């Protein structure tokens, strides 16, 4: 189970903020008109709203599906990414943007301006992760979001968008609650 990978690396809060119910999970997916990866629900129920904090990388702000700002974050980033794509073309953003399918659907950002998306192709539990670096680098990873974060935080693989110091200097990562 993917959520257990992340829990081993970064303990969740004892009383997470903005967790949901199975009924709310269904309502969120109905509102978006798409199914979402099941580990995203597990993440929202386990961690709630907040961000991961690392002294070198800074904050990795994950969108909780049950957070009060979730839908507005999805809508905002979909509009922004689509506007960049419209202005700069397919060379700049080589993917369609949600709600198009397949399309980029944001699930996290970091303080460096990097974005973490799913590419909504195929079954939701199989959606690849697409990282868009601030310098417009693109990276693709396969696997669940929570396993991806666990592997990234334990340096099991490297992303080019984060500073080299993150990989050279092991540091603790905490989850900080915030609405």
N, C-alpha and C positions, 0 to 999 in steps of 0.2 A: 504494500500500500504506500503510495507516494507521500502522503502527509507525514507518515512516521519517519521518513528520511529527513524531513526538515525539522521535526520536533527534536531529533537526536542532536542536531547542530545548533539550533536556536530555540531555547525553551519558550513556549507561548506564555502569555499572561495568565495568571490564575483566574481572573475575572475579565475576560475580553469585552471590549466595547463594541456595540453595534453588531451583535451576532443575530442570526435569523432562525427561521423555522423552515421545515420542508415546504410548507405552503408559500412562504415568501420566496423560496428558491424557484418554485414553479412560476410564481408571478413575475419574477425578474426575467426569466427566460421567455415567458409569453410577451412581456413588454418589449424585449429586444427582438422578438420573432426569430430566435435561434436557441438551440440547446448550447450549453456551456460545458467545459471540461468538469468532470465530477470532482477532481481534486481542488478546483477553485471553490466549490461549495465547502469542502472539508477545510480549506484554508480559512474561509470566512467564518466558519463555525468555531475554529480552533484559535485563531489569532485576532479576529475582529478587525477593527480599524486602527491603523497606525503605520509605522514604517520601521525598516531595518536600519540600524545605525552602526557605522564602522568609522573609526577615527581617520582612516586613509581615504576610503571611497566616499564617505559621507552618508547621506540618507538615500535609501532605496524605497521610494514611496509606492507601495503596492495598493491597488484598488481593491477594497473588500466588496464583494457583491452585495453585502447587506448594509453597506455604509450609506448614510444619507446623501452623500455626494456622488455615488457610483454612476448613476445614469447621466448626470450632468458632465462628469469626467469623460465618459465614453463619447457623448455627443460632441463635447468641445474638441477632443483630440481627433475625432473623425473629421470634423470640419477643418481643423487646422492642417492635418495631413493631406486632405483632399485639395485644399487651396494651394499648398506647396506643389502637389502633383500637377494641378491644373496650370500653375505658373511656370513650372520648371520642366515638366514632361516626364515620360517614362524612364528616361535615363537617370533622373534624380530620385524618383520613387518608382521602382520597378514592379510594384504590386498594386492591385486595386485596394480600395479602402472600404471598411465596414460602413454601411450595411451591405455593400456588394459582397458576393460570395463566389470564389474565395476573395477575402479582403483582410486587411490589417485591422485587428481589434486590440486596442491598448489594454494592458493589465498592470503596468508599472512604469515609473520614470525614476531617474536619479538626479541628484543635484548638479550633475555635469551636463544635463540636457539630453542624455541618452534615453531612448524609449524602448520598452519591452512590449512586444505585441504577440498575439497568436495570428497565424495565417489560417483563416476559417475555411480550410479545405478538408473534405472527408468528414469522418466522425469526430466530434469534439474531443474525445479522449486521445485522439491521434493528431490533433492540430500541432504543427511545428511552431516553435518559438522563433520569432524574428526580432533581432536587436537592430535598431537603427541608431547608429552613433551620431553624436553631435556633428561630427565632420562628414556625415552621410556615408559612413561605412555600414555595410549590411552583413549580419551574421545570422546563420540559421542553425538551430539545435532541435533535435527530436527528443521527445519525452515530456512527461508531465511537468507543469510549472513548479510544483513543490519539490520534486526531485531535482529539477534544474537549479533552483535556488540553493538547495542543500549541496549539490556538487560544486556550484560556483563559490559558495561560502567556504567550502573545505578545499578549494583550489584543485579539484579533481580535473578541471579543464580551465582554460584561460579565454577570456574575451578580450579582444583588442581595444575595446572602448574604455576599459578601466586602467588606471595608472599602474605601471610596472611595480611600484612600491607595494601594492596590494598583494602581489604574488611573492615578493621578496621578504616581506615582513608580516608574519602571521599575527593577526590581531583578533580580538574578540568582536563578535557581532551580536548586538542586542536588538530585541523588538521593543519599540517604544509605542505605547498606546496614544492615539490622538484621533479626534474626530475632525 
